[in-house]
């Protein structure tokens, strides 16, 4: 676990250096271009967050839903999500929402997935909802991101009925469909 923490902090330091270098170069350049270093960082963060999630079904099948292995995997996922949340806050404080004109469609999608999985700090989701709404109004991100984030906040933070029907929850015996009062 100590190695993972060191790797994450090294990743954070690299992010800060990339961001500072790109801020300096963008100040010298008035033309709008993709920020390739920021795009790379966002895609790496998304990959870190998604790679462990791809193991959930396998671990659950092989070791069970109440296993130590699944608990350990969720701790890794939560740690990664927390580190990604800290980094996303830094990125948004420097650039605003990383939209299509800054990092392209894929970079904007990566930023959204990081935000969507920021469940350990749900205040960021509420804080960034107006930011991504404005970005969608400016065609800098997809409107579906606004719908997903709105429903996620309603269902998981406020425990209210979702508005757009984007949130599903699976358990071993059923699928709870959108529009249910609670997931």
N, C-alpha and C positions, 0 to 999 in steps of 0.2 A: 504494500500500500504506500509506503514511503517513496518508492520509485515512481509510482503513478503521480503523487503529489509534486515531486520534483519535475517530472515531465510536463505537467500541467502548468507549473509556474514558469518553466522555460518557454512553453508555448505562449504564455501571457507576455513575457518579456519580449519575445520575437514579435508578437502582435503590436506592442507599444512602439518598438523600433520601426516596424513597417509603417505604422500609422503616422509617426512623426516624420519619416522620410517622405511619405506621400503627401502630407500636408505641405511640406516645404516645396516639393516639386509642383504641386497643383497651384501654389501661390505664384509660381514663376510662369505658369502656362494657363492662358485664358481659354483655350479650347476645351470642350467637353469630351473626355475620353473615359473609357472604363478604367477604374483603379484596379489594375491586375493584382497587386499585392493584397489589397483588401478583399477582392474576390477570392483569392486563394485562401486567405485566413477564414473567411466565412464558410467556404466549402469544406475546409478541414474541420471546423467546429461542427458543422452539420454531420459530417461523416463520423466524427467521434460520438456524437449523440445518437445517431441512428444505428451504428454498428452493433452496439450492445442490445438494442431493442430487437434486432433480428435474431437474437439467441433465446428470447423469452420462451417461445413455444417449445423449442428443443429441450431446454432445461426443465420446463414444466412437465413435458412428456417423459423424460428420462429420470427425473428425480422427484417429481410431485410438486403440487402447488404450495405446500407448507414446508418445503425443503430448505436446508441451510444454503444450498447452492443457488436457489432462486432468490433468497434473501440477500445473498452476497452480490448477485447480479443487479438487483434493484439498488443496492448501496452504490455500486459503480455508476449506474445510470443517473441516480440522484446527484452524485458528486460531479459527474461530467456536466449535467444540466446546470448545476449551480455555478460551475466555473464558466460555462458558456454564457450564462446570464450576466455575470460580472463583465465579461468581455463585450457582450452586446451593448450593455449600458455605456461602456467607454466609447464604442464605435458611434453610437447614436449621439453621444454628447459632443463628439468631434465633427460628425458629418451630417447629422440629422438621419432620417430613415435611409438605409442603404438601398436606394431605389434603382430602377432599371437604367437610368442615365449614368449612374455612378458605378454599378457593378453588374449590370445586365439582368436579364430575367432570372437566370439561375442563381445569381448572387442574392437577388431580392427574395427568391424562394428559400434559399438557405437561411437568410436572416429571419424569415417568418417561421420556419420550422424550429429554429432556436427559441424564438419568442413563445411559440405555442407550447413548447416543452419546458417552459420556465415555471413549472408548477410549484417549485419550492419557494418562489418569490412571486406570488400572484399579484402583488402590487405593481410589478413591472408590466403585466398584461393590461391592467386598467390604465396605467400611466401611458402606455404606448398605443392604446386603442385610438385616441384622437390623432396621434401622429401617423398611424398607418391609414386612417380614414382620409386624412389630408393627402397622403401619398397616393391613395387610390383616386381621389378627385383630380390629382395632377397626372394621372396615368403612370405613376412611378411604381405601383404594385397592383396586384389583382384585387378586385372587389371581393373575391371569395375569401381572401385573408381576413377581411373585415368581418365577414359572416362567421367564419370559423372561430375567430378570437372572441367575438361577441357572445356566441353560444358557449364557448368554454368558460368565460367569466360568469355568465348567467347560471350555468349548471354546476360548476365546481366551486366557485367562490361564493355566489349568492344563494345557491341551492334553489334556483327558480327554473321555470320552464324555459327551454331554449326557444329562440325566435326563428332560426333558419333551418333547424333540423340537421345540423352537421355532426353532432356528437353521438356516437354509438358506444355501448359497453357490452362486452361479451362475458359470459360466465360459462361454467361447465354444462349447464342445463338449458340455457336460452340466450337469445339475443334481445336486449332491450332496445326498442326502436326509437328513433327521434320522435319528439312530440310527447313522450311520456313526461309526467310531472317531475319525476326524478330519475336519474340514471343510476 
